[in-house]
Amino acid sequence: MKIITYNCLALTIGLTVFSACSSSESAETKTQKKSVTKPAVKLGMVSSAKVGQHVQLPGEFMAFQEVSIYPKADGFVEKVLVDRGSNVRKGQVLMVLEAPETEEQLVAARSNYLKAKAMLVASHEHYKRLKASAGIRGSVSALDLESANAKMMADSAAAMGEQANFNALTKIKSYLTVRAPFDGVITERNVHPGALVGSGVRLQGPMLMLQQQNRLRLVVDVPETYSVGLKQGKQVSFTVNAMPGEQFKGKVSRRSGNMNQKFRSETIEIDVANAKGEIKPGMFAEVVFTPEGTQGALTVPAEAVVTSTEGQYVIKVNQGKAQFVEVRKGMQSDEMTEVFGALRDGDQIIVNPRNDMKDGAQVAMN
């Protein structure tokens, strides 16, 4: 009888323990299912604040003005008054060429002009006298008067032609003296006295290269993402790679106004004063600027934008449920990004969206 009682007691205890374990496992399973159906998320806000990022782009210095000086007239180099590195002023004589045949042509043209001018004076006086005599009836025929007038007009045209020829040769002679078109520095010299130069002579390069270096252009290619928010006259800062530790300031002086089809960028220029000549054309710089916010853009945390094969979107929380809103990105920084879509300033969005989250799903918040 005691053995039967002990067996019944052991069976009762075993059933009780098994029931308790089953209840515990069932409760744990329900808790896990509940956590899967309603994952906790982190919420953020849509704002109209600017992204405020600093953009750093490479740039290159170029001479403000640069010209390759070629000969305008045929001749031999007589004198070279400058060399590489020479500082010159506008109008200063750089080179002198000689062309003996041009001198002879100029003398002949002057002689022909003076001759034509003398003939014009004579024909003009003859016409005046005939016209004065025509006042007495029968003294001068109408045909003689018309012939004298025609002769005077022909001599006038001939004189004008000879004068034009003389002026043209005078201009060509002036080309034999090469002058600087602006203040600058001679950066290249490729000819020496005695060299033959001219339009019919094939030169390896220009006779001289002149650059204006007291003022430079800092040229930067700005990607289209940032070019919209970069206004003319905006303040920028830059550093020169060859001059570490120094920082310079400048303003956007001009913009190209079009996008490079290959690189999808817009070229801008920053005028840089360089009176001391410390910066040289061809040096590289790093330009830093803060673009203006895009008109009509809203700002969200960068990780809130989900990119999938279907497009880009953010998950808005609407009455406790997830609502997928398609957006288009604008300017970006490390933490924030501009978006365009059906959003409003102050909307709640999910900052840490899950890949398995569905549109319309209930959202469990922290």
Secondary structure, DSSP 8 states (H G I E B T S, - for coil): -HHHHHHHHHHHHHHHHHHHHHHHHHHHHHHHHHHHHS-EE-EEE-B-------EEEEEEEEEEEEEEE--SS-EEEEEE---TT-EE-TT-EEEEEE-HHHHHHHHHHHHHHHHHHHHHHHHHHHHHHHHHHTTSTTTS-HHHHHHHHHHHHHHHHHHHHHHHHHHHHHHHHHTTEEE-SSSEEEEEE---TT-EESTTS--SS-SEEEEEEEEEEEEEEEEHHHHTT--TT-EEEEEETTSTT-EEEEEEEEE--S--TTT-EEEEEEEEE-TT--S-TT-EEEEEE-----TT-EEEEGGG-EEETTEEEEEEEETTEEEEEEEEEEEE-SSEEEEEES--TT-EEESS--TT--TT-B-EE-
